[in-house]
Amino acid sequence: MNSLNDIWNSVLDSLGDGLTATSRATWFGDCTPVELVNNRLVVHTPTEFKRDILQTRYAPRLEEALRDLFSADIKLVVLAADELESYLAETHTDDTLPEVAGFTFDNFVVGPSNKYAHAAAVAVSENMGRVYNPLFIYGNSGLGKTHLLLAIGQSIHSRFPAARVVYVKGDDFTNELVHAIQTGTTEDFRAKYRSADLLLMDDIQFIAGKQQTQEEFFHTFNTLYEANKQIVVTSDRPPLEMNKLEDRIRTRLEWGLMADVQPPDLETRMAITRNKAAQLGMVLPDDVVEYIGENITSNIRQLEGVVKKLTAYRDLLDDEITVASVKRAIKDVIRSVDYVPTADIIISETSRYYGITEDAIRGQSRQKNTATARQVAMYLCRTLTNMALTDIGRQFEDRNHATVLASIRKIEDLMRTSPDMASTIRDISSNINARS
């Protein structure tokens, strides 16, 4: 089954003798499937009378057939006459955007490090599909890329409520595709993304190296671009540095405007701190703001975390906000900057990246892909932790010192000669650090 019509006909066929040819023609002949999304199959019929018949007489049996087909509860929604238009207007705006409270242009603190990206984002929100298409925003984690992405979506949604805004993270795009292939709903998957007026993809670097995901994104990009629909993506690096990204996708991402976001300077960090405090209903003393700005230097999320802790001190402990209380709040954050992952986390992220079970990586399999993943995990254990070689070996069914050392040296050699391996190490390391 590759389309909604295939699914719908299969459901009707599964009713067997319970649905005669006459009944099928009478009640379902002009009934059209609309979409299958969020455990809900939506169909449209031209009259309210037929809608009522379908809901009262056939809905329970159809939902049972859907449950047998998907091994999950799928609700049947029947729309009549002009209900379809209002349904699409309501569900194809808010449902495709995540919670965006606070992620607006008004709440974005502009400074020298992000002024260019902010200006480009505003321009796109005011001229959707007409300038800077695609817009590619890149920079390290925690610097405001997602904020700008969602601010664009929020701005366009508020100005054009009927516009179809679709937001997705790179890894979720892959997961949705896998699910669509498994359930035979690839046409619905394609329709969701290729009918967008605005496509927002966060962390596109996660589709690199995934052949079928890149194939789908390539055709989605072409469809939207040729229809003058707006595309905005974010990444932790520019396209040129994504070694596993297909050249045809890389060149398309470079067609539009690339804008980087750098760590904020001291003045911007202080302004962000005041802004975050104001959002939480708190006014911080100048010396407190300055102390935070001087000590939290690279990550906006950490600034926000410190302000939230100060709010908790004030509300829960009735504690006055002073530099001393800030030092207590910052202590934990500074510790997280020096985050040292466990071997379990390293093996877990390596397993997820390669699509291999953790037991296989720890085990004795000599299959090439598994052996490489194991060597990568050993290398990362050595470089990201203070573990001794013998301790690393114990994580992999007590491999000896020499085996671990040989694995580490092999990865080091590959990183010098293979851009793909260097990119792999960078990707997995980024995923590991994101768990701090």
N, C-alpha and C positions, 0 to 999 in steps of 0.2 A: 504494500500500500504506500503510494508516494504522494497522494493528494487527499484533500478533504473529501472530495467526491468518492474516492475509493473507500475511505473510512465510513462515510455515511451509507454507501451502498452495502458495505459489509455488515453494518449494524442492521440495516433493514432485512438483508438476506438471512441474518441469524434468527430473525423472528419466525422463520419457517412457515408452517401451516397456520400459525396465528395471524398471519397477514396475507390475505388473499390478493390475487392480482387486481381485483376490482378495488379493494380497500387501499392498496398501495397507490394505484392511479388516482383515486379520489382524494385521498388525504395527503399524499406525499409527492404527487406528480409535479406540482409547482412549488415544492418546498426545497429551499436551497441552503446548504451548509455555509456558514459565514466564517467561523474561526473556531479553533480548538486551543484554548489558552487558560492557564490558571485552573486546571481541572474543571473546565467548563466548555461544553460544546454548544455553540450558538447557531441556531438555524432560523431562517426567515420564511414566513408563509404570507400570502397576499391578504388574507382576511382575518379579522378577529375571531370569526366563527371557527375557522379551521384551527387557529391558534388554541382556542379553548378545547377543541376536540383532542388535539395532540397532547395538551397538558393533562387533561383529565383521563383520557382513554389509553394513551400510548406511552406517556412519559415514563412510568415505572418500568415498563418492559424494555424500553429503549435504554434506560439507565442501567438496567441489569445486563443488557447486551454489551454496553460500553464497559461495564465492570469486567465482564468475561474477556473482552478484547484487550484491555489495558492492565488488568489486574490491579485496578485502582478505582476509587469512586469518582465518576465523572458526572457532573450535573448537567441536565439538558435545559437550555434556555431557549424558549420559542418567542420570536418577535413577529409582530403582525404589522401590516401596512407600513406606515411611516415611522414606526418605532425604531427601525434599523438606523436611520440617520441620527437620531438623538443618542442611541446607544453608542455608536461609533464616536460621536463628538465627546461623550463623557468618558469612555474607557480608553480612548487612544491618545489621551493627553496625560493626565495625572498618573495612570497606572504604569506608564513607561518611564517615568522619572522617579528616582528614589526620594526619600525625605530630604527636602532641600531647605528646611528652616535654617536661616542664618547664612546660607551660601548664596549671597546676592552680591552685586557690585557695590551696593551701599556699605556692606560690611567688610569689604576687601580693602585692606590698608595698602596703599600704593607707595612704593619707594623706588629708589634708583635700581634696585635689583630685579624688580618685576614690572616696572613702568611700561616697557615695550610689550610684554605679553598681555598686560591688562588693557592697553590701548587697542591691541589687535582683537582681543575678546569682545570689547565693547563695539568695535567696528563690525564684527561679524554679527553680533546680536541686533544691530541696527540695519544691516544690509544682508540678510540671510541669503546665501547662495549666490551673491553678486560680487563679493570681495573676499580675498584670502580663503580660497577654497581649494584644497583643504587647509585648515589651520592646525598646525602641529606644535603643541606646547610640551617642552621637555625640561627636565631638571631632577635633582635628587628628591627623595621621598620627604614629605612634610613641609614643602615650600609653597603650597597653595595651588598646585595644578588642578586638582579635583575641584577646589573652590571655584576657580575660573570656569571650568567645564560646566559645573552645575549652575553657575550664575548665568551663563549663556542660555542654558535650557530654561531657567526660571524666567529670564527676561523675555525670551521669545514666546514662552507659554502665556505669560501675562498679557502680551501685546496681541498674540494671535492664538486664542484659545483652541481653535479648530486644528492648528498645526499638529502634525504627528511627530512628537519628540520621542526618540528612542535612546535610552542610555544603557550601556553595558560595559562591564569590565572585560578585559581581554581573555582571562581564564574562564569567565562565565560564558563568553561567546563559544568557546570550545566545548564546554559542558553542555550547553544547549544543543549544539550541533550533534554531539554524540547521542544525546537523548532523542533527538529528532530521527536520527538514523535507526536507532533501536526500536522506535515506535512507528516508523514509517511515516513520519510527518515532516519530511524535509521541505516539502512545498510550503507548508505553513511557516516553517522557520525562515525560508527565503522571503516569503511575503511579508513577514513581520519587519525585516530589516530593509528590504528593497522598496517598501512603500513609505519609508520615513521621509519627512520633510527636513528633519534635522537628526543626524546620527552622531551621538556622543560616545566615543569609545575611550575608556580609561585604561591606562597601562597596556598599550598595544604590544609591548615587548613580549607579552606572554603568548602571543600567537606565533612568534618566530620559531621555526623548526617543526611546526605542526602542519604537515603538507595539506591535509584536507581542509583544515581550518583556514589556511592561507588561500586555498582555492576559492572557498566560499566568500571570504572577505574581498578577494580580488574582483569577483563578479558583482558583489554588492557595491563596492566602490564605483565600478564602472557604471552600473545602473543609476546610482544616485548622481554621480558627477555629470553624466550625459543629460540628466533631467534637471540640471541646475539646482539640485538639492544640496544642503550644507552638510559638510563633514568636518568634525572636530575630533582630534585624537590627542592623547597625552602619552608620554613615555618617560622613562628615567634616563634616556639617552637619545641622541639624534639618530635618524635612520641609518646613516653611514656606519654607525658603530654596532648595529644589530646584524651580526655576521650570519645568523641563520634565517634572516628575513629574505624572502625571494626578491631578486632584483626588480622584477616588474612591479612589486608592491612598493619597494623602496623608492623607485623613481616617481611613482604616483604621489607618495607622501611628500616628495620634494617639489611637486608642481606648485603648491600654494606658498604659504608663509610659514616659516619655522621661527618660533620665539622661545627663548630659553628663560628660565626662572632661576636666579642665583640666591644664595643665602642672604638674608636681609642685613643691612648695616645696623649700627647701634641705634641710630635715631628711629629707624623703621621698627626695630625690635621693641623699642620703648612704646612707640605708637600702637603696635599690635597688642602689647600687654595692656595698655590703657583701654583699648577697644574691647578686648576679651573680658576685662573686668567690668566694663560698663554693661556689656551684654548680660552679665550675671548680677547686675545691680550693685556693684561695688566700686568705690572710688579709692584708689591706692595712693598712699603718700609718694611724693616724688623720689625720696631716697629708696623706697622699696622698688619702684618701677626701674630706677637706674640700676639697682643691684641685680634685678632679674635680667635686664637687657645686657649687662656686662658678663653674666655667667652662663646664660643660655644663648648660644651663638649661632647654631646651625639649623635648628628645626622649630618651625612654628607650632607643631603639635606639642612639643615639649613646653613651649611658652604657655599654651592653653592648659596643659596639664598642671603646671605650677599654679596658675590662677585658680583653677578648680580646687586644688588642695587648700589654698589659702581661704577660699570660700567655706570649705568644710571646717577648717580651724575656727573660723569666725562663728559659724552656725552651730557646730556640734560642741565645741569647747569654750565658746564665748571668749575666744582669744583675740586680743588686739593684734592687728596686722602690723608687724614691725619687721625690720631687717632680720631680727633673730628668728621670727617665725618663718620668714622666707628661706633662711638657711636650712631649717628643718625640711621644708618642702623640696628644696633643690637637692638636698642630699640624696634622696632616692633617684631623682632624675639623672644626676651625675653618675650614679651607680649604673643606671641603665645605659648610659653612653659607653661605659666600659663593659658592656654586656658580653659574657662568655657563654656561648651555647653549649648544651650537653651533647654527648655523642648521639643520644637518642634523637634529638632534634635534627642533627646533621644527617643522620641516616634516614629520618622521616622525610626531610625535604629532598634528599637525593632520590629516594624512592618515588616521590611524587613527580619529580622532574622527568625521570626516565620511564615512569609507568611500570615499575617493577616492585614487587612486594618487598617489605623490609626483611622478611625471612630469607628471601632469595639473595639479597645483598649481603646479609650476614653469613650466608651459607657457603656451600662448596661448589655451586654450579660454575662451570667453565665456559658457558655460553658467552660469546664475545660481548654483547651489550651488557649482560649482568656483571661480567668481570670488570668491564670499564667503569660501570657505576660503583662497584665496590672499591676500585682504586681511587675514584674521585672522592668517595666518602672518607677513605683513609687520609687522603691528602688534605681534605678540609678539616678533619679532626686534628691533624698536625698543625695547620696554619691558623685555625680559629680558636684553638684551646691550648692549654699548657700541658696536655696529656703526654706522657712518655710513650715511646713506641710500643713497649710491652703492654701498656694500658690500652692503647688503641687496638692491639692484636686481640685482646680479650673480648672486645666488642664484636669480633668477627670469628667466632668459634675458635678462640685461642690460637690464632695464627702467630707465628713467631716473629721475632724482631726483624730478621732478614727479609721476610716476605713483605712486611709493612714498609720497610725502607725501600725495597725495590718498587713497590707500587707508587710510593710518593715520588720517587725519581722518574718513573715513567710518565706520570702526569706533568711533572715539571718540564720534561723534555717535550711533551706534546704541546704544552702551553707556549713554548718558544717557537715551535714550527707550525702550529695549527691555530689559526684565528678562531675556528669553531670551538676548540677546547677552551681557549681563553674566555670566550663568550659564555660557554657553559658554566665555568667556575664562577664567573661574575654573576650570572643569573641565579645560580643556587645560593651563592653567598648573600645576595640581596634578599632572597626569600627567607633565609635563615635569620638575617638581621632584622627583618620585618616582624619577627616573633619575639623581639625583645620587650 
